[in-house]
Amino acid sequence: MTEPGDDGAAPIAPSSEAAVARGAPLIPRDSISGSALVVVVAIMTFLACLTAGGALLVAQASQAWKTDVLSDLTIQVKPGPDDDVDRVVERVVAIAVRQAGSGAVHAYSADDSKKLLQPWLGDNIDLALLPVPRIVVVRLANDADIAALRTSLAREAPQADLDDHRVWASRISVMAGAIVSLALAIFLLVIVAMATAIGFATRGAVAENREIVEVLHFVGASDRFVANQFHGHFQRLGFQGAAIGGGAAIAFFLAAAGLSRWSANSPGGAELAALFGSFALGPGGYFGLLLVAGVVTLLTGILSRRIVVRHLRALQ
Amino acid sequence: MLHFENVGLRYGMGEEVVSDLNFSIAPQTFQFLTGPSGAGKTTLLRLMLLSLRPTRGTIHIFGRDSATLTKDELTGLRRRIGVVFQDFRLLDHLTTYENVALPLRALGRAESSYRAEVMELLRWVGLGQRMNAIPPVLSGGEKQRAAIARALIVRPELLLADEPTGNVDPGLARRLLRLFVELHRLGTAVVIATHDLQLMDQLGFARRMVVGDGRVDIFEGNPE
C-alpha cells in the first residue's frame, strides 16, 4: 500500500522506537485549577497539622500539669486562738513523716509564709496579726496512703486541713479536654472545608477536561478507566499540597521548639514553657503530622474519584 | 451489523431532525453518507455511534438493541467501532504516538504489548517521522491521518468517518481514501460522511446514503 505523503507540516526530528515519548498522563498536569488546588490543600494541611499539633501539645502539657499537681499534697494548719502554731506544725510534720518519710515533707516557716504573701501584702506585714495558715507540703510516693494520713491528721491534729489537689487536677483535665475538643472541631472544620474545595476543583477539572472525557469514551474507555485517570491526577496534586503543608507545619513546630529552648531562661519563655511545655512534639507527634498529610493525600484522591464517578454516571 | 428501524430524533420539543430512518449496514461494506450541509449527516453518524439516542424507533447494533444497553455494554460495543471526527479530536498534550495508542491504553494493555503495532500503523499512514510531535504542530493532513490511525488501531468492525477529507487538498484526499479502501478490503464496514462528489465518484462500488429533509435515500453502488 502506498503511504500518504507529507503535506507541508512543520519539520520535526525523526522518531525512533527507543526515543518515542509515551506514558504521559491523560489529564494534563498543568492547569490553573490544579495549581489552585495544590495551594488550597497545602494551606488546609498546614492548618490541620497546626490544630492537631496544638491539641497534642496541650494534652501533653495538661498531663504534665496533672502529674505535677497530684505528685504532692498540701496540709494547711489553721491554729485556733489558744493553739501554739509551731507545736501544731511540728505535730503535723511528724504525722506526715510517719506516713511519707522524712525526705518528702517540707514545712513552710513563718518567714516562708511571709515571702509567699509579700507580692500581695507588701514588705511590712506582721503575720502575728493575721490568721494566716501555715503550710506543709508532702511529696507523695506512688504507694502513699492518703486516706491513712487524712485519718491520722483528723485524730491527732484537727487544726490541719489536707488538700490532695484533686479538685485542681480535675479542673485542669476539664480545661485541657475542652481545648483538645475545640482543636478537634477546628481540625474537622478544616477537613470539611478542604473536602469542599477538592469537590469544586474536581468538578472544575472534569468540566475543563470534558473533551478528553468524551474522546476517552468514544475510543472505548470505561468509566472506571476515566475515573482512574482523574484519581491519579488528583492524588498527585493532593500529595504535592499535603507535602508542602505538612512540611511547613513540621518546620513550624521544629522552629517553635528551638525558639522555646533558646528563650527558656527569659521570663516570657518560662511562662510559655509552663503553659505549653517545650513545644516539643516528640517523634510520635511528628509521625502524627505525617499521618495527617498522608490522610489528606488519600482523601484528595478518594473524594475526587467519587465525584468523577458520580459525574460520569450522570452523563449516561 | 447496524440496523435502523423507524428511527426518529428530535431535540427537545422541536421538529424531528431525522425521521423514519430505515436502513442496514452490512459487514464488509463501503458507503458514503452524503447530502447538503446541515442535512443531518453528523447527527446520523452520532446515532450510529450511539452518542445520541433516538427519540423513537430502534437501533440494533452488533445484534443488540441499543435501548437496552448498559453503560458497560455500550463501552464494549464502542471498542468494536472506529470513529474519525471532523475536528479530529486529538488530545493536544499527547504525542501522535500516544494519541494513536489511546484506544489500546484505554483497554488496559501494557505499552510494551502494542508499541510495535502502533509504530507500524503510524509508518503505514505516513507519520513514522512524526511520532513525537504533538497535534498543535501537525498539519491538517497529518492530524487527519493521526485521527484515522487512532480509529484503525483496534481493527474495528465498523468505521465511521465524518468529513475525513474535508480539511485536506484533493491529492491527499485521494491518498486518504485509499487508506479506507484498504481497510474495507481487510474486512471493516466503512461509513464516510462527505459532500465531496468527486471523492465519491472515485469509488463506484460504494453505496451512497443521501440525507435530505431528515430522511435517507439509498443508492446501491456498482459491483466491483
Interface residues (C-beta under 8 A of the other chain):
Chain A: M1 T2 E3 P4 G5 D6 D7 G8 A9 A10 I12 A13 P14 S15 E17 A19 V20 A21 R22 G23 A24 L26 P28 E211 I212 E214 V215 L216 H217 F218 V219 G220 A221 S222 D223 F225 R313 Q316
Chain B: L49 S51 K71 D72 T75 G76 R78 R79 V83 F85 R89 L91 H93 L94 T95 Y97 E98 A101 L102 P103 R105 A106 L107 G108 E111 R115 A116 M119 R123 W124 V125 G126 G128 Q129 R130 M131 N132 A133 V137 L138 S139 G140 G141 E142 R145 R150 V154 V168 D169 L172 R175 L176 R178 L179 E182
